[in-house]
Amino acid sequence: MQFTSYFILNREHFSECFDQSALLLAPKKPRYKFMGALLLFGFYIMITTNLSVAVGLFFIGLAFVEFFSFKYRKAWWLTRQMWSKNSGNKINLSIDENAIKIESLYQTETLSWDKIKNIVETPTGVMLNLENGSQSYLSKSCLNEQVIDFIKSKLRKHD
């Protein structure tokens, strides 16, 4: 089988990647104990030591950064992806008997079938778990059922 398609790395694609990855991970919980420890340590430094008040405020500020990094983790992740040099570019996707090839203006990645550990189908795409521990997400918007079945069959052959 030879399949080619493309997609654009835009905000919608990145948002879909984040949401589908979050489905596969254990729910994240805020680190309240860590935030509380930072606050207490900051107040401790400000009240009981001769150090500058700025040092205590630094630790209190870190507690707020920790809180907001949890609360706005998706927005922050999307912003970092949108700042990448590949953002907005057309990505060419090729799937054949040998590998899955993902090409952009700045980067080419070839995922040979033996380097893909397993596949997890999500409501809007497929997550490829690689042997090195990383993941690669392919949206169903650029795939069809025949290609998804082909990918699954290739991975069954390598098990």
N, C-alpha and C positions, 0 to 999 in steps of 0.2 A: 504494500500500500504506500502511496505517496500522497501526502496531504500538505497543503500550504495555506496559510491564512495570515492575517495581521490584526493588530490592535494598537490603539493609541494609549500611551501611558499618561492618562489624564487623572483628574481628581476622582472621577467616578470609578475608574479602574482601581486606583489605590485604595479607595474606601471599601470597595468590594473585597480586595485582598485582606485588608485589616479585619473586616467583619467575619470573613470565612475562616481566617486563622484563629480568631478569638473563639469560634465555635469549637475548635479542636483542642483548645488548651483549657486547663482547669481555670475556673473563674479567679480573677485577681482580686485580692483584698487589700485595702489600705494597711500600711504598717503603722498602726496607731501607737504601739509600744515604742517604736523607733522615734516617731514624731514627738511623743510625750517625753522621751528621754532627752531629745534635743532641746525641747522647751525648758525642762527642769535644769539641764546643764547650763543653758544660757542664763536663766535666772540665778542659778547658783553662782556663776562667775560674776554676774553684775552685783549681787548682794554681799557675798562673803569674801571675795578676793580683792586684791589691790590692782588687778588687771583693768585695763581700759573697758569702759562700758561697751565700746565697739566690738570687743571680742564676744561678749555675751549676746549682743544683738546679732552678731554673725551666726551663732548657733540657733537663735530664734528664727532668723531668716531662713536658715537651712530647713527648719521644720516646716515653714510655709512652702518652700520650694518642693519638699517631699509631698506635701498635701496636694499642691496644684499639679505636680507631675503625675499623680494618680488620677485626679479628677479630670484632667484634660489630656490624657495619654493619647487618645485617638487624634485629636486636633493637632497635638504636637508631632505625632508620627506622620500624619498627612502633610504637615507643613515641611518637615524635613525631606519627605519624598518629593514634594513639589519644588524644592530648592535644588534637587539633583539635576545634573546636566542632561540626563536622559528624559526628564519630564517633558511631556508634550510631543515626544518623538514617536514615529511609527516603528513598531516592533514586528519583525517578520518571524513567523512560526512555521517550522517545517517538521513534519513527522514522517519517518520512513522505517524501513526494516532494521536500520542500524541504530538510530538515535532520535532524540528530540533536539532540534536546533533552534535556538532563540537568538536572533540577530537584531542589533540596533546600530545606530550610527557610531556609538562609542564602544560597544561591547558585543562579543559573540560568545554564547555559552552552548556547549554541546553536552547533552545528558545521554550518555549511552545507556542502553537498557540494563546492563549489569550494574550500573552505579545507582539505579533507582531501587530502593528497598521495598517500598510499597506505595499504594495509591489509596487515597481516601476521597470518596465522592462527597461533595457538599451540595447544598441546594442550588448553588449558582456556578459551580466549577469543580475542579479536581485539584487536590493537593498532592504533590509528589514528594514523598519523604526520601531523601537521598542517604546513601550509606555514610557520608561524612557528617550527618546530623542536621544538615540544612534542609530547607524546604523550598519548593518552587510551586507557585499557584498558576493554574491555567483556567481562564474563565470559559464557561460554556457558551458565552456570546460569540466566541471565535472558533468553537468546536461544534461537531455534530455527534449524534449518538453512535454512528458507525466508527468514528475516530476514538471515542471514549471506549467503546467495546474493543477496538484494536489495541489500545494502550493496556487495557486490563488483560487481554490475552497474551500480549508480549511479557507482561510481568508475571503471569502464571507460569509461563514457560521457563522463567529464570528461577522459580522457587524450588 
